[in-house]
Each structure stands twice: as structure tokens, then as C-alpha cells.
């Protein structure tokens, strides 16, 4: 077994990844450590030995343990954090639960929102009681300061057009954008929302395991993060944070569940809000319970700061290496070098502008990477250019042959 203290290619032994394939896309689906897979198998066997006993009597306490660990990780209150399948589920729930006034209330969303999230925004805009949709346009590269300035102006413009000062305005934005894979000044954006009386909804699909988080300090209204990308839990695990002041706005999960039934009379081990997320139909209850093993594994291999620092440094160095090989540049701003880089980095591809995005072009990229290069990183089109998004992880390391392969 690889040493838990040495990062790089030897760490592949701690994951179930194919060692003969170059994995540079941790950001899409994550990668499962062997110990987390083993924990999942053990929990599944425990469930199947007595499903009634586990689901009716044990599951609530086990979920509470996971929520307690996650809340400590997020520096939030346990009763503000509930488990959901994925970020899309959480954002869909919020958009369908907020009491919109048709033709008056406004939902601001970003042009760089993940395509599936955009689709849910458009669905929300077509509901019988739906908000007016307002797109906040983003083109990268640009500095965090520029984004904050533009965001403030966009909100003021929306408020200036509002029919009434009492309307609800909500803003949905990323903490870290998917493509381009860039960090956002989301904490500053939450501050602007507070100052302007705007409801903040943070799509934090990429945050957990990629940046330090303190929700008690930042105080967003809603914050939704995947645990299966950078945090090493099994896919199908995510967390929804709802500040206590806003929990009345989310009366139930979607679909509505049964609520938590206390095994012992005259006790309350789970808040009414958290209880709504205990059981809403047959699902694989073992999935979110792997979070305990995932968090323990992260501690064992060095802890949050060491993991994040290594991956961030690797993204910076690896991006420069790839740009040098390609004769191009990293998506960056000279006045704020490295500001856009978390543990993903974006490098310009030397492709002519005449190549436009299409299903056939994307299929050709996939064919080349999977079959010819035995490697994968996300190739995408943004701001009239082709880019590659490269994820850095503890099982990667910088070397010329490593990056020249892709």
C-alpha cells in the first residue's frame, strides 16, 4: 500500500482507478478511495441483514452522525445541514419552494451556470407562479474585483426596473464554476446580497474538498455542495445548508417525505426541518453514510489544508507545464495571478476559431482522448476560444511525460 503521507502517482494505490489511464478530470465525478468503497459495502451488508431495523431504528442516528460531521466541516449548525442526492436536487427544491410572485419577483442566474442547473432555472421560470429571469453575464478571464463590481451593478439595474420595492429578488451563483473551472468571489457576492436585501443561493458543487468553508461567518441564505466530487464520498451524496432564518421557506423535501418518527416517545433527536429529509422513498441509504469514511480518509492522508494546498500548487504548476507544451497560456489575469485557480486550471488550446462547438466535434475530442491518449480532461468552448480544464488531485504529480500525454 502507498504511504498515506506521500502525494503523487503512488497514491493511485489508495483509489480504485485504472493506473494505466491518465485521470485529469476529478472535478466531474470524483474518485472513490478504496476504504470508502469498503465502508459502503459494509454498510450495505448491514442494511440488508435487517432492512426494517436499520431504516426504522438505526438510520436516523447514523444520518445525524454524518450531518454532525459535515456541519463541523462547514462550521455550521447541525440543524442547518441535511443530506440530499446531489446539488441539482437541492437547487431544484429551493427554486420550487420559494414563494414567487409571477411577473414581479426576479431570479438572477449566471451565464456560466452548469447546463443542468440552467435547465432547472428555465423550468422555474415557466412555473405557474414563476420569477422573471435575469442573466448575469460572465466572460473569463477576469478578476474577482471585476466580478463583484459587475454583480453590484447588475443587482442595482434589476432593482431599478422592479415594479415594487417589496418584490423578492434571488441570486443563484457558483462558488467555483464548472466550465471554465475558475474560483468565484462568492463570499463577497453573498455580502452584496445581504447589503441589497437579495436572497443568496450558492451552487457550491465544487467547494467541498477544494476550499476552506465557514458558513457561520459567510451566512448565505442557501448553500448546496456535492460530497462525491472533491470530498471523496460515494456518488449520490450532497449537503443542503439552509440558514435557520430561512427554513420556513422549505416546508418539505421533493418529493415530500414521511418525516422522522422518533423511536422513543417524548424525545426529539432531529429538528422538524431535518426530519423532512430523513425518508422520501426507497433510495440507497448507504450512499450518504460513506461520508464518515471519506472524512476519516482525508484526515489520515494529511487533512484538509495539506490536501487543498498540494492540489492548488499542482494545478498552478501543471497549468504552466501544459501551456508551455501547447505554446499557449493559462486562463489568468496578470493583475491577480493565480486568483482564478483552485484545484482546477484552464489552458488555452491552439485551435482555430473556425472550429465551432458541435456534438460531432465533442465526440471527436472524446474519441481522441479515450482511445488514442488513454487520458481525459474536459475540453470546452468559452469566450470564442477552446480550453482544456485540468483537475489536480493527490494521485497526480507534475512531470513532462505526465502532462504531454494529454
Secondary structure, DSSP 4 states (H G I P E B T S, - for coil): ---TT--SGGGGGGB---TTSEE--HHHH---BHHHHHHHHHHHHHHHH-HHHIIIIIHHHHHHHHHHHHHHHHTS-GGGEEEES-HHHHHHHHHHHS---TTT-EEEEETTS-HHHHHHHHHHTTSSS-PEEEEE---SS--HHHHHHHHHHHHHHHHHH-S-TT--EEEEEESB-SSS--B--HHHHHHHHHHHTPEEEEE-TTTTTTS---HHHH--SEEEEESSSSS-PPSS-EEEEE-GGGGGG--S-SS-------SSTT--SS-HHHHTTS-SSS--THHHHTHHHHHHHHHHTT-HHHHHHHHHHHHHHHHHHHHHHHT--BS--GGGTTTT-SSEEEEE----TT----HHHHHHHHHIIIIIISEE-EEEEETTEEEEEEE--TT----HHHHHT-
